[in-house]
């Protein structure tokens, strides 16, 4: 079996693995991105009639696409800010309970849910005839369940944010709890206390900056995940404004062929934004490893 341990074999195996990755993963993405660019400039598809930028001009001049990008970014930012804040509070306030006991087991339950299930749960909890509306009615807070505030399929994306938070908070909490242990933040806080810092100062000047800095890559990746999510906005989102994934799907699936190139314009623009964010992530990783 020494042949499998030789440097030549490892080099060949690594080269074969890299080649397989390029063929199976990178090549389809590059081909799809190239096809989307060609479709968006009139060089592919049913409407191809030569190079043109009229689809880009029309798509970028429409306010609907701009609103969709802004709305999607705002929803993703809200999920990250609220989720990270709650996770920080859990880690700093209930660290022992998160390591063992009932709360530690409960934290893993939402992680077993799919996005589809999380969306259905939020719809059942926050809709006009849902669980919380009936509780509010029984407590006399509202006269009828239908008078409960509209928190699902609302134009502010409250239902979308709530469904994502159901999944994001446990993930962020577990990630930050692991960072707390790996970076020995407890020891650093005790050292700061011995040097005269108060508990509040050690929390805000030692623990929080380290936790946010070390989890920033995961937070940014989750931002990308929420930005392009499809199932949750489909179930608990409003018809206007639409998340960017739903707007792309609507323009692509509409009967009017003239709007199909606009769907590819949105896809290309979204991919460029995604590549920009991934570049930031890779740079942060390189800086952390250097």
C-alpha positions in Angstrom: 0.0 0.0 0.0 3.0 2.3 -0.1 2.0 3.4 -3.6 -0.9 5.3 -2.1 1.4 7.1 0.4 3.9 8.2 -2.3 4.2 11.9 -3.1 3.6 11.2 -6.8 0.3 9.4 -6.1 -0.9 12.2 -3.8 -0.1 14.8 -6.5 -2.0 12.8 -9.1 -4.9 12.3 -6.8 -5.0 16.0 -5.9 -4.8 16.9 -9.6 -7.6 14.5 -10.4 -9.8 15.9 -7.5 -9.2 19.4 -8.7 -10.0 18.5 -12.3 -13.2 16.8 -11.1 -14.2 19.8 -9.1 -13.6 22.1 -12.0 -15.7 19.9 -14.3 -18.5 19.1 -11.9 -18.8 22.4 -10.0 -17.1 25.3 -11.6 -17.8 24.6 -15.3 -21.6 24.5 -15.0 -21.6 27.8 -13.0 -19.4 29.5 -15.5 -21.5 28.2 -18.4 -24.8 29.3 -16.8 -23.3 32.7 -16.0 -22.1 33.1 -19.6 -25.4 32.0 -21.0 -27.2 34.5 -18.7 -24.9 37.3 -20.0 -25.5 36.3 -23.6 -29.3 36.2 -23.1 -29.3 39.6 -21.4 -27.6 41.2 -24.3 -29.6 39.6 -27.1 -27.1 36.9 -28.1 -29.1 33.9 -26.9 -32.6 32.8 -26.4 -35.8 33.2 -28.4 -35.4 36.9 -28.8 -31.8 36.9 -30.0 -31.3 39.5 -32.8 -27.8 40.7 -32.2 -26.0 42.5 -29.4 -28.1 45.1 -27.6 -28.2 46.8 -24.2 -31.9 47.7 -24.4 -32.8 44.9 -21.9 -30.3 46.2 -19.4 -31.5 49.8 -19.9 -35.1 48.8 -19.4 -34.4 46.6 -16.4 -32.2 49.1 -14.6 -34.6 52.0 -15.3 -37.6 50.2 -13.8 -38.1 51.0 -10.1 -39.4 47.5 -9.4 -36.0 46.0 -9.7 -34.3 48.7 -7.5 -37.0 48.3 -4.9 -36.6 44.5 -4.9 -32.8 44.8 -4.4 -33.2 47.3 -1.6 -36.0 45.3 0.0 -34.0 42.0 -0.2 -30.9 43.8 1.3 -33.0 45.3 4.1 -34.5 42.0 5.0 -31.1 40.2 5.0 -29.6 43.0 7.1 -32.5 42.9 9.6 -32.0 39.1 10.0 -28.3 39.5 10.6 -28.5 42.4 13.0 -31.4 41.0 15.1 -30.1 37.4 15.0 -26.5 38.4 16.0 -27.8 40.7 18.8 -30.0 37.9 20.3 -27.2 35.4 19.9 -24.8 37.7 21.7 -27.3 38.1 24.5 -27.7 34.4 24.8 -24.0 33.6 24.8 -23.1 36.3 27.3 -26.1 35.8 29.6 -26.8 32.1 29.4 -23.5 30.5 28.5 -23.6 27.8 31.0 -27.2 26.8 30.2 -26.3 26.7 26.5 -23.5 24.2 27.2 -25.6 21.7 29.1 -29.2 21.1 30.1 -32.6 21.7 28.5 -31.7 25.0 26.7 -28.7 23.4 25.0 -30.9 20.6 23.6 -33.6 23.1 22.7 -31.2 25.2 20.7 -30.7 22.4 18.2 -34.3 21.8 17.4 -34.8 24.7 14.9 -31.6 23.7 13.1 -33.4 20.4 12.1 -36.1 22.4 10.3 -35.9 23.2 6.6 -36.6 26.7 5.4 -40.0 25.5 4.1 -41.1 24.1 7.5 -39.9 27.3 9.2 -42.0 29.4 6.8 -45.1 27.3 7.4 -44.6 27.5 11.2 -44.4 31.3 11.1 -47.5 31.4 8.9 -49.4 29.3 11.4 -48.1 31.4 14.4 -48.3 35.0 13.1 -51.2 35.0 10.6 -54.6 36.6 11.3 -56.0 33.3 12.4 -52.8 31.9 13.8 -51.7 30.9 17.3 -50.6 34.3 18.6 -53.7 36.1 17.3 -55.9 33.6 19.2 -53.9 34.2 22.4 -54.2 37.9 21.9 -57.9 37.5 21.5 -58.3 35.3 24.5 -56.4 37.9 26.6 -58.7 40.7 25.4 -55.9 42.5 23.5 -57.9 42.3 20.3 -61.7 41.9 19.8 -61.3 39.4 17.0 -58.4 37.3 15.7 -58.8 39.0 12.3 -57.9 42.3 14.0 -54.5 41.0 14.9 -51.7 43.0 13.2 -50.8 41.6 9.7 -47.4 40.0 10.3 -47.4 37.5 7.4 -47.4 38.4 3.7 -46.9 42.0 4.8 -45.1 44.7 2.7 -42.4 45.2 5.4 -41.2 41.6 5.3 -41.9 40.9 9.0 -42.9 37.3 8.3 -39.8 36.7 6.2 -37.5 38.1 8.9 -39.3 36.1 11.6 -38.9 32.8 9.7 -35.2 33.4 9.0 -34.6 34.3 12.6 -36.1 31.0 13.7 -33.2 29.4 11.9 -30.5 32.0 12.3 -30.6 32.7 16.1 -29.7 29.1 17.1 -27.0 28.9 14.4 -25.4 32.2 15.5 -25.6 31.3 19.1 -23.9 28.0 18.6 -21.2 29.6 16.4 -20.5 32.4 19.0 -20.5 29.9 21.8 -17.8 27.9 20.1 -15.8 31.1 19.4 -16.1 32.0 23.1 -14.5 28.7 24.1 -11.9 28.6 21.3 -10.7 32.2 21.8 -10.7 31.7 25.7 -12.8 34.9 26.1 -13.6 33.9 29.6 -9.9 34.0 30.6 -9.5 37.3 28.8 -12.4 38.8 30.7 -10.9 37.6 34.0 -7.6 39.1 33.1 -9.2 42.4 32.2 -11.1 42.3 35.6 -7.8 41.7 37.4 -6.5 44.9 35.7 -9.3 47.0 37.0 -12.0 46.6 34.3 -15.7 46.2 35.4 -17.8 43.3 34.2 -19.7 45.6 31.9 -16.5 46.8 30.4 -15.2 43.3 29.8 -18.5 42.4 28.1 -18.5 45.4 25.7 -14.8 45.9 25.2 -13.5 42.3 25.2 -16.2 39.8 24.6 -18.5 41.5 22.1 -15.7 42.8 19.7 -14.0 39.4 19.6 -17.3 37.5 19.0 -18.4 39.9 16.2 -15.0 39.9 14.6 -14.6 36.1 14.6 -18.1 35.5 13.4 -18.2 38.2 10.8 -17.5 35.7 8.0 -20.4 33.5 9.0 -22.6 36.6 9.3 -21.8 37.7 5.8 -22.4 34.3 4.4 -25.7 34.1 6.1 -26.5 37.6 4.6 -25.9 36.1 1.2 -28.1 33.1 2.0 -31.0 35.3 3.1 -30.5 37.7 0.2 -31.1 34.9 -2.3 -33.6 32.8 -0.4 -36.7 31.5 -2.2 -38.9 29.2 -0.1 -39.5 31.6 2.9 -40.4 34.7 0.8 -42.6 32.5 -1.4 -44.8 31.4 1.6 -44.8 34.4 4.0 -43.7 37.2 1.7 -45.9 39.8 0.1 -46.6 40.2 -3.7 -45.0 43.7 -3.6 -42.2 44.3 -3.0 -40.8 41.0 -4.0 -37.5 39.5 -2.8 -35.0 39.4 -5.7 -35.3 35.6 -6.2 -39.1 35.8 -6.6 -38.9 38.8 -8.9 -36.4 36.9 -11.1 -38.7 33.8 -11.1 -41.7 35.9 -12.0 -40.1 37.6 -14.9 -38.7 34.4 -16.2 -42.0 32.5 -15.9 -44.2 35.2 -17.3 -46.0 34.5 -20.6 -44.6 37.7 -22.1 -41.3 36.6 -23.7 -40.0 40.2 -23.8 -39.5 40.1 -20.0 -37.4 37.0 -20.0 -34.2 38.8 -20.9 -34.8 41.1 -17.9 -34.8 38.0 -15.6 -31.3 37.2 -16.9 -30.3 40.8 -16.3 -31.4 40.5 -12.7 -29.6 37.2 -12.4 -26.3 38.7 -13.8 -26.5 41.7 -11.6 -27.2 39.6 -8.5 -24.3 37.3 -9.4 -22.0 40.3 -9.6 -23.1 41.5 -6.2 -22.6 38.0 -4.9 -19.1 37.8 -6.3 -18.3 41.1 -4.7 -19.4 39.9 -1.2 -17.5 36.6 -1.6 -14.4 38.6 -2.5 -14.8 40.5 0.8 -15.1 37.1 2.6 -12.0 35.6 1.0 -10.0 38.7 1.8 -11.1 38.6 5.4 -10.1 34.9 5.6 -6.7 35.6 4.1 -6.2 38.5 6.6 -7.2 36.2 9.5 -4.8 33.4 8.4 -1.9 35.8 7.7 
